């Protein structure tokens, strides 16, 4: 089958979406990048409905965009309501309990909404029982296993369908991707929307590897090249001191903290590296669960973002210690990551410190590059603070 024909076959038509239950439609939209704008429509149901289908739909929408405060509040209320229900009740046919698509949506939503593990304990226990109940239904059980891994990062997932592992887990290996691609080809003719969505996710994930390897030469080199070029492209960043359009108030797109920098990098990199992920948890180390900022699994590379507010050697020393600690937690065979790029926004423009800072960090094993972006001078906002 030609790649173009395969790509064209992995499409879910609007009429098909309209006929699906809300949580199934949201599941499909979440996995198909080009259809994610449909998630808003599905998520809106959660505001007016306490059905588990609507709650799961909201969970997929939150996993796609966790910054929506109104939806976070609606989901938290619905999640608490759902926690009060009795599951696997004697004499009642299980519904939510054996619906892998719904269970996964609720788990994704709980993570995106920041519900603590203690608050999600009821869901963790339910997923454990659901997994046992679904032993004979491989497909549903695989989805439940993914949900268990989301709620409890220490859970060792048992997933049989390699397509599911590749679609949902950021650290799939090259061998797994090849097996998933073969599985996707074998089931490419299926018309079931859920299967089409999973196949589409596999297609996108595998294509992303090729995309990552062709930008700017070798993959990591291309990634570094794009990040280093940001200093030049910031000349067009909106930071107006006088009106440019009559009747429109001057705008200043402030970069005030680390999350703003992460958002900037996401906007820059996501169209190029399609498997880019953010705020992902890694396997637990002792009592600590590491959580990195951005990662490109196909390149085995983490991008750790830092924001320097203070000037002076003390501030640089603190950043060095933080990145060194991150490196020791993030890079190992168990995480799937072997390289780290440190991206530092320097709000104080202390360029005289850069050579020493870069040399110290880049001398550490696993730190591929240190990129420092000084706050553009036209974005000046006062005097420096010193640490």
Secondary structure, 3 states (H helix, E strand, C coil): CCHHHHHHHCCCCHHHHHHCCHHHHHHHHHHCHHHHHHHHHHHCHHHHCCCHHHHHHHHHHHHHCCCCHHHHHHHHHHHHHHHCCCCCCCCCCCCHHHCHHHHHHHHHHHHHCCCCCCCCHHHHHHHHHHHHHCCCCHHHHHHHHHHHHHHCCCCCCCCCCHHHHHHHCCCCCHHHHHHHHHHHHHCCCCCCHHHHHHHHHHHHHHHHHHHHHHCCCCHHHHHHHHHHCHHHHHHHCCECCCCCCCCCCCCECCCCCHHHHHHHHHHHHCCCCCCEEEEEECCCECCECCEEEEEEHHHCEEEEEEEECCECHHHHHHHHHHHHHHHHHHCECCCCECEEEEEEEECCCCHHHHHHHHHHHHCCCCEEEEEEEECCHHHCCCCCCEC
